Amino acid sequence: MFGNLGFPELLIILIIALLIFGPKKLPEVGRNIGRAIKEFRRASDELREKIEDEIRAEDLRNLQEELRKDVTKNGEG
């Protein structure tokens, strides 16, 4: 999730966050960031599902069209 961030980098980020937000506000900021990440993941999962559903529907339409062509071709011959 964090890519190439190691412990020292995370520690520096935490120290900077403490300096910017202060120790009293930091838990609230953390909760809000957690909620935002959770919402982003949920939206991302929904979008992925919709895209996969659309791909499956397109595959089915293509298969249906191929079957129609085969039936028409064999019915005439």
mmCIF file of the C-alpha atoms, coordinates in Angstrom:
data_MODEL
# 
_entry.id   MODEL 
# 
loop_
_atom_site.group_PDB 
_atom_site.id 
_atom_site.type_symbol 
_atom_site.label_atom_id 
_atom_site.label_alt_id 
_atom_site.label_comp_id 
_atom_site.label_asym_id 
_atom_site.label_entity_id 
_atom_site.label_seq_id 
_atom_site.pdbx_PDB_ins_code 
_atom_site.Cartn_x 
_atom_site.Cartn_y 
_atom_site.Cartn_z 
_atom_site.occupancy 
_atom_site.B_iso_or_equiv 
_atom_site.pdbx_formal_charge 
_atom_site.auth_seq_id 
_atom_site.auth_comp_id 
_atom_site.auth_asym_id 
_atom_site.auth_atom_id 
_atom_site.pdbx_PDB_model_num 
ATOM 1  C CA . MET A 1 1  ? 0.000   0.000   0.000   1.00 0.00 ? 1  MET A CA 1 
ATOM 2  C CA . PHE A 1 2  ? 2.793   2.436   0.843   1.00 0.00 ? 2  PHE A CA 1 
ATOM 3  C CA . GLY A 1 3  ? 5.028   1.498   -2.059  1.00 0.00 ? 3  GLY A CA 1 
ATOM 4  C CA . ASN A 1 4  ? 8.679   1.983   -1.195  1.00 0.00 ? 4  ASN A CA 1 
ATOM 5  C CA . LEU A 1 5  ? 8.104   3.821   2.091   1.00 0.00 ? 5  LEU A CA 1 
ATOM 6  C CA . GLY A 1 6  ? 10.089  2.338   4.924   1.00 0.00 ? 6  GLY A CA 1 
ATOM 7  C CA . PHE A 1 7  ? 9.955   2.889   8.666   1.00 0.00 ? 7  PHE A CA 1 
ATOM 8  C CA . PRO A 1 8  ? 12.204  5.989   8.642   1.00 0.00 ? 8  PRO A CA 1 
ATOM 9  C CA . GLU A 1 9  ? 10.043  7.700   6.028   1.00 0.00 ? 9  GLU A CA 1 
ATOM 10 C CA . LEU A 1 10 ? 6.834   6.902   7.915   1.00 0.00 ? 10 LEU A CA 1 
ATOM 11 C CA . LEU A 1 11 ? 8.391   8.214   11.119  1.00 0.00 ? 11 LEU A CA 1 
ATOM 12 C CA . ILE A 1 12 ? 9.289   11.507  9.417   1.00 0.00 ? 12 ILE A CA 1 
ATOM 13 C CA . ILE A 1 13 ? 5.743   11.816  8.048   1.00 0.00 ? 13 ILE A CA 1 
ATOM 14 C CA . LEU A 1 14 ? 4.322   11.187  11.531  1.00 0.00 ? 14 LEU A CA 1 
ATOM 15 C CA . ILE A 1 15 ? 6.593   13.829  13.080  1.00 0.00 ? 15 ILE A CA 1 
ATOM 16 C CA . ILE A 1 16 ? 5.614   16.377  10.424  1.00 0.00 ? 16 ILE A CA 1 
ATOM 17 C CA . ALA A 1 17 ? 1.933   15.573  10.970  1.00 0.00 ? 17 ALA A CA 1 
ATOM 18 C CA . LEU A 1 18 ? 2.378   16.073  14.716  1.00 0.00 ? 18 LEU A CA 1 
ATOM 19 C CA . LEU A 1 19 ? 3.995   19.449  14.111  1.00 0.00 ? 19 LEU A CA 1 
ATOM 20 C CA . ILE A 1 20 ? 1.298   20.571  11.692  1.00 0.00 ? 20 ILE A CA 1 
ATOM 21 C CA . PHE A 1 21 ? -1.839  19.285  13.445  1.00 0.00 ? 21 PHE A CA 1 
ATOM 22 C CA . GLY A 1 22 ? -0.735  18.880  17.042  1.00 0.00 ? 22 GLY A CA 1 
ATOM 23 C CA . PRO A 1 23 ? -1.227  15.880  19.299  1.00 0.00 ? 23 PRO A CA 1 
ATOM 24 C CA . LYS A 1 24 ? -4.888  16.684  20.095  1.00 0.00 ? 24 LYS A CA 1 
ATOM 25 C CA . LYS A 1 25 ? -6.059  16.956  16.492  1.00 0.00 ? 25 LYS A CA 1 
ATOM 26 C CA . LEU A 1 26 ? -3.936  14.112  15.061  1.00 0.00 ? 26 LEU A CA 1 
ATOM 27 C CA . PRO A 1 27 ? -6.345  11.248  15.980  1.00 0.00 ? 27 PRO A CA 1 
ATOM 28 C CA . GLU A 1 28 ? -9.228  13.070  14.281  1.00 0.00 ? 28 GLU A CA 1 
ATOM 29 C CA . VAL A 1 29 ? -7.120  13.665  11.183  1.00 0.00 ? 29 VAL A CA 1 
ATOM 30 C CA . GLY A 1 30 ? -6.137  9.988   11.164  1.00 0.00 ? 30 GLY A CA 1 
ATOM 31 C CA . ARG A 1 31 ? -9.787  8.898   11.367  1.00 0.00 ? 31 ARG A CA 1 
ATOM 32 C CA . ASN A 1 32 ? -10.745 11.212  8.532   1.00 0.00 ? 32 ASN A CA 1 
ATOM 33 C CA . ILE A 1 33 ? -7.918  9.917   6.364   1.00 0.00 ? 33 ILE A CA 1 
ATOM 34 C CA . GLY A 1 34 ? -8.965  6.344   7.174   1.00 0.00 ? 34 GLY A CA 1 
ATOM 35 C CA . ARG A 1 35 ? -12.569 7.095   6.176   1.00 0.00 ? 35 ARG A CA 1 
ATOM 36 C CA . ALA A 1 36 ? -11.429 8.724   2.949   1.00 0.00 ? 36 ALA A CA 1 
ATOM 37 C CA . ILE A 1 37 ? -9.259  5.719   2.047   1.00 0.00 ? 37 ILE A CA 1 
ATOM 38 C CA . LYS A 1 38 ? -12.132 3.348   2.851   1.00 0.00 ? 38 LYS A CA 1 
ATOM 39 C CA . GLU A 1 39 ? -14.527 5.361   0.650   1.00 0.00 ? 39 GLU A CA 1 
ATOM 40 C CA . PHE A 1 40 ? -11.976 5.495   -2.167  1.00 0.00 ? 40 PHE A CA 1 
ATOM 41 C CA . ARG A 1 41 ? -11.509 1.712   -2.032  1.00 0.00 ? 41 ARG A CA 1 
ATOM 42 C CA . ARG A 1 42 ? -15.266 1.148   -2.033  1.00 0.00 ? 42 ARG A CA 1 
ATOM 43 C CA . ALA A 1 43 ? -15.746 3.416   -5.039  1.00 0.00 ? 43 ALA A CA 1 
ATOM 44 C CA . SER A 1 44 ? -12.803 1.777   -6.794  1.00 0.00 ? 44 SER A CA 1 
ATOM 45 C CA . ASP A 1 45 ? -14.257 -1.699  -6.199  1.00 0.00 ? 45 ASP A CA 1 
ATOM 46 C CA . GLU A 1 46 ? -17.660 -0.587  -7.505  1.00 0.00 ? 46 GLU A CA 1 
ATOM 47 C CA . LEU A 1 47 ? -16.104 0.883   -10.627 1.00 0.00 ? 47 LEU A CA 1 
ATOM 48 C CA . ARG A 1 48 ? -14.076 -2.287  -11.237 1.00 0.00 ? 48 ARG A CA 1 
ATOM 49 C CA . GLU A 1 49 ? -17.220 -4.423  -10.864 1.00 0.00 ? 49 GLU A CA 1 
ATOM 50 C CA . LYS A 1 50 ? -19.155 -2.244  -13.313 1.00 0.00 ? 50 LYS A CA 1 
ATOM 51 C CA . ILE A 1 51 ? -16.364 -2.418  -15.867 1.00 0.00 ? 51 ILE A CA 1 
ATOM 52 C CA . GLU A 1 52 ? -16.129 -6.205  -15.511 1.00 0.00 ? 52 GLU A CA 1 
ATOM 53 C CA . ASP A 1 53 ? -19.923 -6.513  -15.869 1.00 0.00 ? 53 ASP A CA 1 
ATOM 54 C CA . GLU A 1 54 ? -19.836 -4.387  -19.015 1.00 0.00 ? 54 GLU A CA 1 
ATOM 55 C CA . ILE A 1 55 ? -17.010 -6.487  -20.480 1.00 0.00 ? 55 ILE A CA 1 
ATOM 56 C CA . ARG A 1 56 ? -18.996 -9.675  -19.785 1.00 0.00 ? 56 ARG A CA 1 
ATOM 57 C CA . ALA A 1 57 ? -22.110 -8.154  -21.359 1.00 0.00 ? 57 ALA A CA 1 
ATOM 58 C CA . GLU A 1 58 ? -20.121 -7.138  -24.449 1.00 0.00 ? 58 GLU A CA 1 
ATOM 59 C CA . ASP A 1 59 ? -18.689 -10.657 -24.720 1.00 0.00 ? 59 ASP A CA 1 
ATOM 60 C CA . LEU A 1 60 ? -22.202 -12.088 -24.533 1.00 0.00 ? 60 LEU A CA 1 
ATOM 61 C CA . ARG A 1 61 ? -23.438 -9.682  -27.217 1.00 0.00 ? 61 ARG A CA 1 
ATOM 62 C CA . ASN A 1 62 ? -20.550 -10.699 -29.475 1.00 0.00 ? 62 ASN A CA 1 
ATOM 63 C CA . LEU A 1 63 ? -21.263 -14.388 -28.894 1.00 0.00 ? 63 LEU A CA 1 
ATOM 64 C CA . GLN A 1 64 ? -24.955 -13.851 -29.594 1.00 0.00 ? 64 GLN A CA 1 
ATOM 65 C CA . GLU A 1 65 ? -24.125 -12.060 -32.850 1.00 0.00 ? 65 GLU A CA 1 
ATOM 66 C CA . GLU A 1 66 ? -21.780 -14.863 -33.919 1.00 0.00 ? 66 GLU A CA 1 
ATOM 67 C CA . LEU A 1 67 ? -24.462 -17.450 -33.196 1.00 0.00 ? 67 LEU A CA 1 
ATOM 68 C CA . ARG A 1 68 ? -27.008 -15.452 -35.220 1.00 0.00 ? 68 ARG A CA 1 
ATOM 69 C CA . LYS A 1 69 ? -24.626 -15.340 -38.167 1.00 0.00 ? 69 LYS A CA 1 
ATOM 70 C CA . ASP A 1 70 ? -23.969 -19.096 -37.917 1.00 0.00 ? 70 ASP A CA 1 
ATOM 71 C CA . VAL A 1 71 ? -27.682 -19.895 -37.747 1.00 0.00 ? 71 VAL A CA 1 
ATOM 72 C CA . THR A 1 72 ? -28.427 -17.625 -40.706 1.00 0.00 ? 72 THR A CA 1 
ATOM 73 C CA . LYS A 1 73 ? -25.525 -19.070 -42.700 1.00 0.00 ? 73 LYS A CA 1 
ATOM 74 C CA . ASN A 1 74 ? -26.492 -22.698 -41.961 1.00 0.00 ? 74 ASN A CA 1 
ATOM 75 C CA . GLY A 1 75 ? -30.185 -22.040 -42.536 1.00 0.00 ? 75 GLY A CA 1 
ATOM 76 C CA . GLU A 1 76 ? -29.540 -20.719 -46.055 1.00 0.00 ? 76 GLU A CA 1 
ATOM 77 C CA . GLY A 1 77 ? -27.069 -23.450 -47.014 1.00 0.00 ? 77 GLY A CA 1 
# 
